Amino acid sequence: IEALVETTVRGRAANSRPGGGHGQEQQYISTLCDGRVQSLAEIAARMQLPLGVARVIVADMAADGLVAVYEPTSLDDNDAVGTELLERVLSGLRRL
């Protein structure tokens, strides 16, 4: 949910070509994440898609090299990491 997505150089080039060879959803995600890193949850919300559907589209785009996906730090026994994650989630919810 909190994975961050950013359009790659290849994604920008594909998006700038007429037709681009990609679906409407992929073009929208490329545009949305071009110059602005978006979380997977934000992408799903903006596209009004279930999170699982957005995840599949982004995974396909990542496999094609159109976007880069940055996973959040993993949670372990370190409470500071867990607190930091919760604070980021709370901050994101407040911005909604």
KOLGU-4560 file (N, C-alpha, C; in nm, 3 decimals, padded with zeros to 5 digits):
<recs>
<n_xx: 00.084 n_yy: -00.120 n_zz: 00.000 ca_xx: 00.000 ca_yy: 00.000 ca_zz: 00.000 c_xx: 00.087 c_yy: 00.124 c_zz: 00.000 mol: A seq: 1 type: ILE>
<n_xx: 00.196 n_yy: 00.120 n_zz: 00.074 ca_xx: 00.279 ca_yy: 00.238 ca_zz: 00.089 c_xx: 00.396 c_yy: 00.242 c_zz: -00.010 mol: A seq: 2 type: GLU>
<n_xx: 00.404 n_yy: 00.142 n_zz: -00.098 ca_xx: 00.510 ca_yy: 00.142 ca_zz: -00.199 c_xx: 00.499 c_yy: 00.268 c_zz: -00.283 mol: A seq: 3 type: ALA>
<n_xx: 00.613 n_yy: 00.329 n_zz: -00.312 ca_xx: 00.615 ca_yy: 00.453 ca_zz: -00.390 c_xx: 00.647 c_yy: 00.423 c_zz: -00.535 mol: A seq: 4 type: LEU>
<n_xx: 00.578 n_yy: 00.491 n_zz: -00.625 ca_xx: 00.590 ca_yy: 00.465 ca_zz: -00.768 c_xx: 00.634 c_yy: 00.593 c_zz: -00.837 mol: A seq: 5 type: VAL>
<n_xx: 00.730 n_yy: 00.578 n_zz: -00.929 ca_xx: 00.782 ca_yy: 00.693 ca_zz: -01.005 c_xx: 00.801 c_yy: 00.650 c_zz: -01.150 mol: A seq: 6 type: GLU>
<n_xx: 00.765 n_yy: 00.736 n_zz: -01.242 ca_xx: 00.782 ca_yy: 00.709 ca_zz: -01.384 c_xx: 00.930 c_yy: 00.713 c_zz: -01.420 mol: A seq: 7 type: THR>
<n_xx: 00.974 n_yy: 00.615 n_zz: -01.496 ca_xx: 01.113 ca_yy: 00.609 ca_zz: -01.540 c_xx: 01.130 c_yy: 00.687 c_zz: -01.670 mol: A seq: 8 type: THR>
<n_xx: 01.254 n_yy: 00.701 n_zz: -01.714 ca_xx: 01.283 ca_yy: 00.767 ca_zz: -01.841 c_xx: 01.214 c_yy: 00.691 c_zz: -01.955 mol: A seq: 9 type: VAL>
<n_xx: 01.219 n_yy: 00.560 n_zz: -01.948 ca_xx: 01.153 ca_yy: 00.478 ca_zz: -02.050 c_xx: 01.002 c_yy: 00.499 c_zz: -02.048 mol: A seq: 10 type: ARG>
<n_xx: 00.945 n_yy: 00.513 n_zz: -01.930 ca_xx: 00.801 ca_yy: 00.538 ca_zz: -01.918 c_xx: 00.761 c_yy: 00.674 c_zz: -01.975 mol: A seq: 11 type: GLY>
<n_xx: 00.845 n_yy: 00.775 n_zz: -01.950 ca_xx: 00.817 ca_yy: 00.908 ca_zz: -02.006 c_xx: 00.823 c_yy: 00.905 c_zz: -02.158 mol: A seq: 12 type: ARG>
<n_xx: 00.923 n_yy: 00.835 n_zz: -02.211 ca_xx: 00.938 ca_yy: 00.827 ca_zz: -02.357 c_xx: 00.819 c_yy: 00.754 c_zz: -02.419 mol: A seq: 13 type: ALA>
<n_xx: 00.776 n_yy: 00.646 n_zz: -02.358 ca_xx: 00.661 ca_yy: 00.571 ca_zz: -02.410 c_xx: 00.534 c_yy: 00.654 c_zz: -02.401 mol: A seq: 14 type: ALA>
<n_xx: 00.522 n_yy: 00.734 n_zz: -02.297 ca_xx: 00.402 ca_yy: 00.815 ca_zz: -02.277 c_xx: 00.397 c_yy: 00.933 c_zz: -02.375 mol: A seq: 15 type: ASN>
<n_xx: 00.514 n_yy: 00.978 n_zz: -02.420 ca_xx: 00.517 ca_yy: 01.095 ca_zz: -02.510 c_xx: 00.486 c_yy: 01.058 c_zz: -02.655 mol: A seq: 16 type: SER>
<n_xx: 00.499 n_yy: 00.929 n_zz: -02.688 ca_xx: 00.467 ca_yy: 00.885 ca_zz: -02.825 c_xx: 00.316 c_yy: 00.872 c_zz: -02.841 mol: A seq: 17 type: ARG>
<n_xx: 00.263 n_yy: 00.916 n_zz: -02.954 ca_xx: 00.120 ca_yy: 00.900 ca_zz: -02.979 c_xx: 00.083 c_yy: 00.752 c_zz: -02.976 mol: A seq: 18 type: PRO>
<n_xx: -00.016 n_yy: 00.719 n_zz: -02.898 ca_xx: -00.057 ca_yy: 00.579 ca_zz: -02.883 c_xx: 00.027 c_yy: 00.508 c_zz: -02.780 mol: A seq: 19 type: GLY>
<n_xx: 00.156 n_yy: 00.526 n_zz: -02.782 ca_xx: 00.247 ca_yy: 00.473 ca_zz: -02.683 c_xx: 00.246 c_yy: 00.323 c_zz: -02.667 mol: A seq: 20 type: GLY>
<n_xx: 00.150 n_yy: 00.254 n_zz: -02.725 ca_xx: 00.145 ca_yy: 00.109 ca_zz: -02.715 c_xx: 00.099 c_yy: 00.060 c_zz: -02.579 mol: A seq: 21 type: GLY>
<n_xx: 00.050 n_yy: 00.148 n_zz: -02.494 ca_xx: 00.006 ca_yy: 00.109 ca_zz: -02.361 c_xx: -00.139 c_yy: 00.149 c_zz: -02.341 mol: A seq: 22 type: HIS>
<n_xx: -00.201 n_yy: 00.083 n_zz: -02.245 ca_xx: -00.341 ca_yy: 00.111 ca_zz: -02.217 c_xx: -00.362 c_yy: 00.246 c_zz: -02.152 mol: A seq: 23 type: GLY>
<n_xx: -00.486 n_yy: 00.286 n_zz: -02.147 ca_xx: -00.523 ca_yy: 00.415 ca_zz: -02.090 c_xx: -00.482 c_yy: 00.425 c_zz: -01.943 mol: A seq: 24 type: GLN>
<n_xx: -00.497 n_yy: 00.315 n_zz: -01.869 ca_xx: -00.460 ca_yy: 00.316 ca_zz: -01.727 c_xx: -00.310 c_yy: 00.338 c_zz: -01.711 mol: A seq: 25 type: GLU>
<n_xx: -00.231 n_yy: 00.270 n_zz: -01.794 ca_xx: -00.086 ca_yy: 00.285 ca_zz: -01.786 c_xx: -00.042 c_yy: 00.426 c_zz: -01.822 mol: A seq: 26 type: GLN>
<n_xx: -00.105 n_yy: 00.485 n_zz: -01.921 ca_xx: -00.072 ca_yy: 00.623 ca_zz: -01.958 c_xx: -00.106 c_yy: 00.718 c_zz: -01.844 mol: A seq: 27 type: GLN>
<n_xx: -00.219 n_yy: 00.695 n_zz: -01.778 ca_xx: -00.260 ca_yy: 00.781 ca_zz: -01.667 c_xx: -00.160 c_yy: 00.770 c_zz: -01.552 mol: A seq: 28 type: TYR>
<n_xx: -00.119 n_yy: 00.648 n_zz: -01.520 ca_xx: -00.023 ca_yy: 00.628 ca_zz: -01.411 c_xx: 00.111 c_yy: 00.692 c_zz: -01.446 mol: A seq: 29 type: ILE>
<n_xx: 00.155 n_yy: 00.676 n_zz: -01.571 ca_xx: 00.281 ca_yy: 00.739 ca_zz: -01.613 c_xx: 00.276 c_yy: 00.889 c_zz: -01.597 mol: A seq: 30 type: SER>
<n_xx: 00.165 n_yy: 00.949 n_zz: -01.635 ca_xx: 00.148 ca_yy: 01.093 ca_zz: -01.622 c_xx: 00.141 c_yy: 01.134 c_zz: -01.475 mol: A seq: 31 type: THR>
<n_xx: 00.066 n_yy: 01.058 n_zz: -01.398 ca_xx: 00.047 ca_yy: 01.089 ca_zz: -01.256 c_xx: 00.179 c_yy: 01.083 c_zz: -01.178 mol: A seq: 32 type: LEU>
<n_xx: 00.265 n_yy: 00.989 n_zz: -01.213 ca_xx: 00.389 ca_yy: 00.967 ca_zz: -01.139 c_xx: 00.511 c_yy: 01.031 c_zz: -01.206 mol: A seq: 33 type: CYS>
<n_xx: 00.488 n_yy: 01.113 n_zz: -01.306 ca_xx: 00.598 ca_yy: 01.180 ca_zz: -01.376 c_xx: 00.636 c_yy: 01.306 c_zz: -01.299 mol: A seq: 34 type: ASP>
<n_xx: 00.751 n_yy: 01.301 n_zz: -01.235 ca_xx: 00.799 ca_yy: 01.416 ca_zz: -01.158 c_xx: 00.739 c_yy: 01.423 c_zz: -01.019 mol: A seq: 35 type: GLY>
<n_xx: 00.652 n_yy: 01.331 n_zz: -00.985 ca_xx: 00.587 ca_yy: 01.328 ca_zz: -00.854 c_xx: 00.572 c_yy: 01.184 c_zz: -00.810 mol: A seq: 36 type: ARG>
<n_xx: 00.642 n_yy: 01.144 n_zz: -00.708 ca_xx: 00.633 ca_yy: 01.008 ca_zz: -00.658 c_xx: 00.497 c_yy: 00.992 c_zz: -00.588 mol: A seq: 37 type: VAL>
<n_xx: 00.427 n_yy: 00.883 n_zz: -00.622 ca_xx: 00.295 ca_yy: 00.857 ca_zz: -00.565 c_xx: 00.295 c_yy: 00.719 c_zz: -00.499 mol: A seq: 38 type: GLN>
<n_xx: 00.220 n_yy: 00.706 n_zz: -00.391 ca_xx: 00.207 ca_yy: 00.575 ca_zz: -00.330 c_xx: 00.107 c_yy: 00.493 c_zz: -00.410 mol: A seq: 39 type: SER>
<n_xx: 00.116 n_yy: 00.362 n_zz: -00.396 ca_xx: 00.023 ca_yy: 00.274 ca_zz: -00.464 c_xx: -00.120 c_yy: 00.303 c_zz: -00.420 mol: A seq: 40 type: LEU>
<n_xx: -00.140 n_yy: 00.334 n_zz: -00.293 ca_xx: -00.274 ca_yy: 00.367 ca_zz: -00.243 c_xx: -00.328 c_yy: 00.494 c_zz: -00.308 mol: A seq: 41 type: ALA>
<n_xx: -00.241 n_yy: 00.594 n_zz: -00.328 ca_xx: -00.284 ca_yy: 00.718 ca_zz: -00.394 c_xx: -00.324 c_yy: 00.693 c_zz: -00.538 mol: A seq: 42 type: GLU>
<n_xx: -00.247 n_yy: 00.610 n_zz: -00.607 ca_xx: -00.278 ca_yy: 00.577 ca_zz: -00.746 c_xx: -00.415 c_yy: 00.510 c_zz: -00.754 mol: A seq: 43 type: ILE>
<n_xx: -00.438 n_yy: 00.411 n_zz: -00.669 ca_xx: -00.566 ca_yy: 00.340 ca_zz: -00.669 c_xx: -00.681 c_yy: 00.436 c_zz: -00.640 mol: A seq: 44 type: ALA>
<n_xx: -00.662 n_yy: 00.524 n_zz: -00.543 ca_xx: -00.769 ca_yy: 00.619 ca_zz: -00.507 c_xx: -00.798 c_yy: 00.716 c_zz: -00.621 mol: A seq: 45 type: ALA>
<n_xx: -00.694 n_yy: 00.771 n_zz: -00.682 ca_xx: -00.714 ca_yy: 00.868 ca_zz: -00.791 c_xx: -00.780 c_yy: 00.804 c_zz: -00.913 mol: A seq: 46 type: ARG>
<n_xx: -00.750 n_yy: 00.676 n_zz: -00.935 ca_xx: -00.807 ca_yy: 00.607 ca_zz: -01.050 c_xx: -00.940 c_yy: 00.541 c_zz: -01.017 mol: A seq: 47 type: MET>
<n_xx: -00.978 n_yy: 00.546 n_zz: -00.892 ca_xx: -01.101 ca_yy: 00.483 ca_zz: -00.843 c_xx: -01.103 c_yy: 00.335 c_zz: -00.878 mol: A seq: 48 type: GLN>
<n_xx: -00.989 n_yy: 00.269 n_zz: -00.850 ca_xx: -00.973 ca_yy: 00.127 ca_zz: -00.873 c_xx: -00.948 c_yy: 00.056 c_zz: -00.741 mol: A seq: 49 type: LEU>
<n_xx: -00.987 n_yy: -00.071 n_zz: -00.731 ca_xx: -00.948 ca_yy: -00.148 ca_zz: -00.613 c_xx: -00.795 c_yy: -00.155 c_zz: -00.605 mol: A seq: 50 type: PRO>
<n_xx: -00.744 n_yy: -00.160 n_zz: -00.483 ca_xx: -00.599 ca_yy: -00.161 ca_zz: -00.463 c_xx: -00.533 c_yy: -00.277 c_zz: -00.536 mol: A seq: 51 type: LEU>
<n_xx: -00.594 n_yy: -00.393 n_zz: -00.535 ca_xx: -00.537 ca_yy: -00.510 ca_zz: -00.603 c_xx: -00.523 c_yy: -00.489 c_zz: -00.753 mol: A seq: 52 type: GLY>
<n_xx: -00.620 n_yy: -00.423 n_zz: -00.814 ca_xx: -00.614 ca_yy: -00.397 ca_zz: -00.958 c_xx: -00.500 c_yy: -00.299 c_zz: -00.988 mol: A seq: 53 type: VAL>
<n_xx: -00.490 n_yy: -00.193 n_zz: -00.908 ca_xx: -00.382 ca_yy: -00.095 ca_zz: -00.927 c_xx: -00.246 c_yy: -00.162 c_zz: -00.908 mol: A seq: 54 type: ALA>
<n_xx: -00.238 n_yy: -00.252 n_zz: -00.811 ca_xx: -00.112 ca_yy: -00.324 ca_zz: -00.785 c_xx: -00.069 c_yy: -00.405 c_zz: -00.906 mol: A seq: 55 type: ARG>
<n_xx: -00.164 n_yy: -00.473 n_zz: -00.971 ca_xx: -00.132 ca_yy: -00.554 ca_zz: -01.088 c_xx: -00.086 c_yy: -00.466 c_zz: -01.204 mol: A seq: 56 type: VAL>
<n_xx: -00.154 n_yy: -00.356 n_zz: -01.228 ca_xx: -00.117 ca_yy: -00.265 ca_zz: -01.337 c_xx: 00.023 c_yy: -00.210 c_zz: -01.313 mol: A seq: 57 type: ILE>
<n_xx: 00.051 n_yy: -00.165 n_zz: -01.190 ca_xx: 00.182 ca_yy: -00.108 ca_zz: -01.158 c_xx: 00.290 c_yy: -00.216 c_zz: -01.168 mol: A seq: 58 type: VAL>
<n_xx: 00.260 n_yy: -00.338 n_zz: -01.125 ca_xx: 00.358 ca_yy: -00.447 ca_zz: -01.134 c_xx: 00.392 c_yy: -00.477 c_zz: -01.280 mol: A seq: 59 type: ALA>
<n_xx: 00.291 n_yy: -00.477 n_zz: -01.367 ca_xx: 00.315 ca_yy: -00.497 ca_zz: -01.510 c_xx: 00.401 c_yy: -00.385 c_zz: -01.567 mol: A seq: 60 type: ASP>
<n_xx: 00.372 n_yy: -00.262 n_zz: -01.526 ca_xx: 00.449 ca_yy: -00.147 ca_zz: -01.573 c_xx: 00.593 c_yy: -00.155 c_zz: -01.524 mol: A seq: 61 type: MET>
<n_xx: 00.613 n_yy: -00.199 n_zz: -01.400 ca_xx: 00.748 ca_yy: -00.213 ca_zz: -01.345 c_xx: 00.825 c_yy: -00.321 c_zz: -01.421 mol: A seq: 62 type: ALA>
<n_xx: 00.757 n_yy: -00.430 n_zz: -01.455 ca_xx: 00.822 ca_yy: -00.538 ca_zz: -01.531 c_xx: 00.865 c_yy: -00.490 c_zz: -01.669 mol: A seq: 63 type: ALA>
<n_xx: 00.789 n_yy: -00.396 n_zz: -01.726 ca_xx: 00.824 ca_yy: -00.339 ca_zz: -01.857 c_xx: 00.923 c_yy: -00.223 c_zz: -01.846 mol: A seq: 64 type: ASP>
<n_xx: 00.960 n_yy: -00.185 n_zz: -01.725 ca_xx: 01.056 ca_yy: -00.076 ca_zz: -01.705 c_xx: 00.996 c_yy: 00.062 c_zz: -01.719 mol: A seq: 65 type: GLY>
<n_xx: 00.863 n_yy: 00.073 n_zz: -01.712 ca_xx: 00.796 ca_yy: 00.202 ca_zz: -01.728 c_xx: 00.791 c_yy: 00.282 c_zz: -01.599 mol: A seq: 66 type: LEU>
<n_xx: 00.792 n_yy: 00.213 n_zz: -01.487 ca_xx: 00.792 ca_yy: 00.279 ca_zz: -01.356 c_xx: 00.893 c_yy: 00.210 c_zz: -01.265 mol: A seq: 67 type: VAL>
<n_xx: 00.938 n_yy: 00.284 n_zz: -01.167 ca_xx: 01.022 ca_yy: 00.228 ca_zz: -01.061 c_xx: 00.936 c_yy: 00.223 c_zz: -00.935 mol: A seq: 68 type: ALA>
<n_xx: 00.947 n_yy: 00.112 n_zz: -00.861 ca_xx: 00.869 ca_yy: 00.094 ca_zz: -00.739 c_xx: 00.967 c_yy: 00.086 c_zz: -00.623 mol: A seq: 69 type: VAL>
<n_xx: 00.945 n_yy: 00.171 n_zz: -00.524 ca_xx: 01.030 ca_yy: 00.176 ca_zz: -00.406 c_xx: 00.951 c_yy: 00.123 c_zz: -00.287 mol: A seq: 70 type: TYR>
<n_xx: 00.995 n_yy: 00.012 n_zz: -00.234 ca_xx: 00.927 ca_yy: -00.050 ca_zz: -00.119 c_xx: 00.966 c_yy: 00.023 c_zz: 00.009 mol: A seq: 71 type: GLU>
<n_xx: 00.873 n_yy: 00.035 n_zz: 00.103 ca_xx: 00.906 ca_yy: 00.097 ca_zz: 00.232 c_xx: 00.998 c_yy: 00.006 c_zz: 00.312 mol: A seq: 72 type: PRO>
<n_xx: 01.062 n_yy: 00.064 n_zz: 00.411 ca_xx: 01.150 ca_yy: -00.017 ca_zz: 00.495 c_xx: 01.067 c_yy: -00.123 c_zz: 00.564 mol: A seq: 73 type: THR>
<n_xx: 01.126 n_yy: -00.240 n_zz: 00.582 ca_xx: 01.053 ca_yy: -00.350 ca_zz: 00.645 c_xx: 01.046 c_yy: -00.327 c_zz: 00.796 mol: A seq: 74 type: SER>
<n_xx: 00.938 n_yy: -00.374 n_zz: 00.852 ca_xx: 00.921 ca_yy: -00.363 ca_zz: 00.996 c_xx: 00.991 c_yy: -00.479 c_zz: 01.064 mol: A seq: 75 type: LEU>
<n_xx: 01.065 n_yy: -00.449 n_zz: 01.166 ca_xx: 01.127 ca_yy: -00.553 ca_zz: 01.246 c_xx: 01.104 c_yy: -00.520 c_zz: 01.393 mol: A seq: 76 type: ASP>
<n_xx: 01.190 n_yy: -00.564 n_zz: 01.479 ca_xx: 01.171 ca_yy: -00.539 ca_zz: 01.622 c_xx: 01.204 c_yy: -00.396 c_zz: 01.662 mol: A seq: 77 type: ASP>
<n_xx: 01.249 n_yy: -00.315 n_zz: 01.567 ca_xx: 01.286 ca_yy: -00.178 ca_zz: 01.596 c_xx: 01.160 c_yy: -00.092 c_zz: 01.602 mol: A seq: 78 type: ASN>
<n_xx: 01.123 n_yy: -00.047 n_zz: 01.723 ca_xx: 01.001 ca_yy: 00.031 ca_zz: 01.743 c_xx: 01.006 c_yy: 00.165 c_zz: 01.672 mol: A seq: 79 type: ASP>
<n_xx: 01.126 n_yy: 00.221 n_zz: 01.653 ca_xx: 01.138 ca_yy: 00.351 ca_zz: 01.587 c_xx: 01.090 c_yy: 00.342 c_zz: 01.443 mol: A seq: 80 type: ALA>
<n_xx: 01.120 n_yy: 00.232 n_zz: 01.376 ca_xx: 01.075 ca_yy: 00.215 ca_zz: 01.238 c_xx: 00.923 c_yy: 00.203 c_zz: 01.234 mol: A seq: 81 type: VAL>
<n_xx: 00.865 n_yy: 00.126 n_zz: 01.326 ca_xx: 00.720 ca_yy: 00.111 ca_zz: 01.331 c_xx: 00.651 c_yy: 00.242 c_zz: 01.360 mol: A seq: 82 type: GLY>
<n_xx: 00.707 n_yy: 00.321 n_zz: 01.450 ca_xx: 00.650 ca_yy: 00.452 ca_zz: 01.483 c_xx: 00.659 c_yy: 00.545 c_zz: 01.364 mol: A seq: 83 type: THR>
<n_xx: 00.772 n_yy: 00.543 n_zz: 01.295 ca_xx: 00.790 ca_yy: 00.628 ca_zz: 01.177 c_xx: 00.688 c_yy: 00.593 c_zz: 01.069 mol: A seq: 84 type: GLU>
<n_xx: 00.667 n_yy: 00.465 n_zz: 01.046 ca_xx: 00.569 ca_yy: 00.422 ca_zz: 00.947 c_xx: 00.429 c_yy: 00.469 c_zz: 00.984 mol: A seq: 85 type: LEU>
<n_xx: 00.390 n_yy: 00.452 n_zz: 01.107 ca_xx: 00.258 ca_yy: 00.495 ca_zz: 01.152 c_xx: 00.241 c_yy: 00.647 c_zz: 01.140 mol: A seq: 86 type: LEU>
<n_xx: 00.347 n_yy: 00.722 n_zz: 01.168 ca_xx: 00.339 ca_yy: 00.867 ca_zz: 01.155 c_xx: 00.322 c_yy: 00.908 c_zz: 01.009 mol: A seq: 87 type: GLU>
<n_xx: 00.388 n_yy: 00.838 n_zz: 00.916 ca_xx: 00.372 ca_yy: 00.868 ca_zz: 00.774 c_xx: 00.231 c_yy: 00.837 c_zz: 00.726 mol: A seq: 88 type: ARG>
<n_xx: 00.177 n_yy: 00.726 n_zz: 00.774 ca_xx: 00.040 ca_yy: 00.688 ca_zz: 00.736 c_xx: -00.059 c_yy: 00.791 c_zz: 00.790 mol: A seq: 89 type: VAL>
<n_xx: -00.042 n_yy: 00.831 n_zz: 00.915 ca_xx: -00.129 ca_yy: 00.931 ca_zz: 00.976 c_xx: -00.121 c_yy: 01.064 c_zz: 00.903 mol: A seq: 90 type: LEU>
<n_xx: -00.001 n_yy: 01.104 n_zz: 00.865 ca_xx: 00.018 ca_yy: 01.228 ca_zz: 00.792 c_xx: -00.052 c_yy: 01.221 c_zz: 00.656 mol: A seq: 91 type: SER>
<n_xx: -00.040 n_yy: 01.108 n_zz: 00.588 ca_xx: -00.107 ca_yy: 01.090 ca_zz: 00.460 c_xx: -00.259 c_yy: 01.095 c_zz: 00.473 mol: A seq: 92 type: GLY>
<n_xx: -00.311 n_yy: 01.036 n_zz: 00.578 ca_xx: -00.456 ca_yy: 01.040 ca_zz: 00.601 c_xx: -00.505 c_yy: 01.181 c_zz: 00.629 mol: A seq: 93 type: LEU>
<n_xx: -00.427 n_yy: 01.257 n_zz: 00.700 ca_xx: -00.466 ca_yy: 01.395 ca_zz: 00.729 c_xx: -00.469 c_yy: 01.480 c_zz: 00.603 mol: A seq: 94 type: ARG>
<n_xx: -00.381 n_yy: 01.449 n_zz: 00.508 ca_xx: -00.380 ca_yy: 01.526 ca_zz: 00.383 c_xx: -00.500 c_yy: 01.496 c_zz: 00.296 mol: A seq: 95 type: ARG>
<n_xx: -00.563 n_yy: 01.381 n_zz: 00.318 ca_xx: -00.682 ca_yy: 01.347 ca_zz: 00.239 c_xx: -00.795 c_yy: 01.434 c_zz: 00.280 mol: A seq: 96 type: LEU>
</recs>
